[in-house]
Amino acid sequence: MKDSVKPASEASPIFAAIGHVLLGALAGAASMAVLPHRLVANPPMAGLSLILSPLGNGLVMQAIGRWWDTHPDDRPALFTFRAGAIFAFAMALVRFLWLR
């Protein structure tokens, strides 16, 4: 999981991705303590969050990464579209499987 929080220039893409999956799964499990129910009672299509959440989170993380690039510090590996999408997918998958 060290590579998931290292600067992107130092992180191994494979180990960073594994770390993002683990962090997302932990966040999904932790979110169950705060919101132990579905956010939408009767969703129009079950599992839609498995698509929308990674896309939205990936775009936000990409925007944060672009903003971060204007600063002298190295960008953390999490601030990319791919990393944000992987993290959000793992989180949404844990919630989806738990609440199914």
C-alpha positions, 0 to 999 in steps of 0.5 A, spaced: 500 500 500 506 504 500 506 505 492 498 508 493 500 514 497 507 515 494 509 520 489 506 518 482 513 518 479 516 513 484 510 509 485 510 502 481 503 502 477 501 495 479 503 496 486 499 502 486 493 499 483 493 494 488 493 499 494 488 503 491 483 497 490 485 495 498 484 502 500 477 503 496 475 496 499 477 499 506 473 505 505 467 501 502 467 497 509 468 503 513 462 507 509 457 501 511 458 503 519 456 510 517 451 508 512 449 501 513 443 502 507 442 504 500 442 511 498 437 510 493 431 505 496 429 503 489 434 504 484 432 504 477 438 499 475 442 496 480 449 496 480 449 503 476 454 506 482 459 501 479 459 505 473 458 512 475 462 512 481 468 510 478 467 515 472 465 521 477 471 520 482 476 519 476 474 525 473 475 529 480 481 526 482 484 527 475 482 535 476 485 535 483 492 532 479 492 537 474 491 542 480 497 539 484 501 539 478 501 547 478 505 546 485 512 544 486 511 538 490 510 531 486 503 529 485 501 523 489 499 516 485 492 517 487 491 523 483 490 520 477 483 518 473 485 511 473 487 511 481 481 515 482 476 510 478 480 504 481 479 506 488 471 508 487 470 502 483 472 497 489 468 502 494 462 501 490 463 494 489 464 492 497 457 496 498 454 493 492 456 486 494 454 487 502 447 490 500 445 486 495 
